[in-house]
Amino acid sequence: MSRKPDHREQAPGRQAEPPPRPVAVLDLGTTAVRLTIAEIAADGKVRRLEDLQQAVNLGRDVFAEGAISKATIEECVRALRGFRAVLTEYEVSGPNSVRAVATTAVREASNRQAFCDRIYMATGFDLELLENADIARLTYLSMHDDFAGGPAFKDSDLVVAEVSGGNTELLVLRRGAVAFSQSQSLGSYRMREMLELFHTPLGRRRRVMETNIQRTLDQILADVTLKQPRMLVALGGDARLAAGQLAPDWDQSAPAELTLRALRRLTEDVLGLSSEEVVGRFHVSFPDAETLGPALLVYVRMARALGLRKILVSKATTRHGLLLEMAAAGSWTKEFAAQIVQSVLELGRRYRFDAKHARHVERLSKTLFAALQIEHRLAPRYELLLRVAALLHDLGRFISQRSHHKHSHYVIKNSELFGLPPRDALLVALTARYHRRASPKPSHDDYPNLTREERLVVTRLAAILRVAEALDRSHSQRVRDISCELAKDKLVIRIPGVSDLSLEELALSQKGSLFEDVYGMPVVLRRGR
């Protein structure tokens, strides 16, 4: 039987719509290689056609030896070649039709580059290594699509957790807004390998796992403040298997609701079985059988720590998030950008930033970015990076007033900014670092490691940020509205409602040299409209 999707003909007299675009996502996880094939309609809706999985135990090598063995690499190659044949049947081809990603196991392998090169040479798949920030972004997209703005999404503190083989990914949503995201090295397969590595006796393994889980939960709960009502949403294959056992009528059209009592009984049952018995009873692969008990134990202990009697299980997956990104052509929607900003504000509050000053500098930066578009020629996504840098530019004052721009750089660089990959977070950190004092130099931390394009981005954004920050030098927001005009040899900023601009002009004389170096023009302030 052909697997090709059925593109039905349009009725006579109607304008023919473009046929759905077949796409696919490949995910190289800790214990398996997974393929999802879907089609994207002209209106951007995603319809999944088929899900395939092949057990390949990458985590066994990486968490025990630190590298992927040659035998496992070739096993992965064989699985991907089989998937390539399936993609041919579905007529999925082209550079923008397939996304191949790898997560914790490949990312932590010492020979990850050699592994990726071998995969590319043998199969043509160009692997993208997902960072923690990428997974948080994709989790949010998929989970938001599953809940579709329902009451649980709008009215509760949702703790969204996915226990994978390598890590536990955590996302906290407060009334639908991202409040916190974090990745912990608490993976179900990682725990199993740790017990094997230290030859932990069978009778003590349960207690060691629970101690490790509780230590991580204590750290998580110390980092985030939760309000009532609160709910736990469990993601991942282990959680979905539990939902299939405890809610056999679950059709995945909406999240499944499980009682903690029932989930705890199932967990105790699984932990009492050998891996071979789990394979026979639940019809899963051997690597998945090894992770099922530890993963369910994490969900049970997390629900107990949150004081909950029920949990929700969502069908959301990283692969579905990738499909949604492909449907949106990889751009950040206005709603998703708002979530990034919301999470940044939460970070700012943790460091007791001057919220009024930060938000005002953000607004001024946004206005300047738009006015200078013809000069900097940066894509819209860089406006968001500038806004984030503006919101966090003074974060280092929490540590020390002296050289606070350097402290801001350090804090931003080492914080998990929801939705921003590490490279973008680094650009934000450096932009904030250069909002004052010296211009970028090769001797500065991180700056010489940037590409030429990235260096130009940082200098363009930092120059704008300096002007915006100078316009609120008083931290009183007295410069409320500005209009910008690009004259032949200068940028004229007109400021209504302020009779004396001497403070702002002094600040510009101290900060404006970077702008003039980058854009080749000075900034001139004018009173009135």
Secondary structure by P-SEA (a helix, b strand, c coil): cccccccccccccccccccbbbbbbbbbcccbbbbbbbcccccbbbbbcbbbbbbbcaaaaaaacccccaaaaaaaaaaaaaaaaaaaaacccccccbbbbbccccccccaaaaaaaaaaaccccbbbbbcaaaaaaaaaaaaaaaacccccccccccccccccccbbbbbbbccccccccccccccaaaaaaaaaaacccccaaaaaaaaaaaaaaaaaaaaccccccbbbbbbcaaaaaaaaaaccccccccbbbbbaaaaaaaaaaaaaccaaaaaaaccccaaaaaaaaaaaaaaaaaaaaacccbbbbbcccaaaaaaaaaaacccccaaaaaaaaaaaaaaaaaaccaaaaaaaaaaaaaaaaaaacccccccaaaaaaaaaaaacccccccccccaaaaaaaaaaaacccccccaaaaaaaaaaaaacccccccccccccccccaaaaaaaaaaaaaaaaaaaaaccccccccbbbbbbcccbbbbbbcccccaaaaaaaaaacaaaaaaaccbbbbbbccc
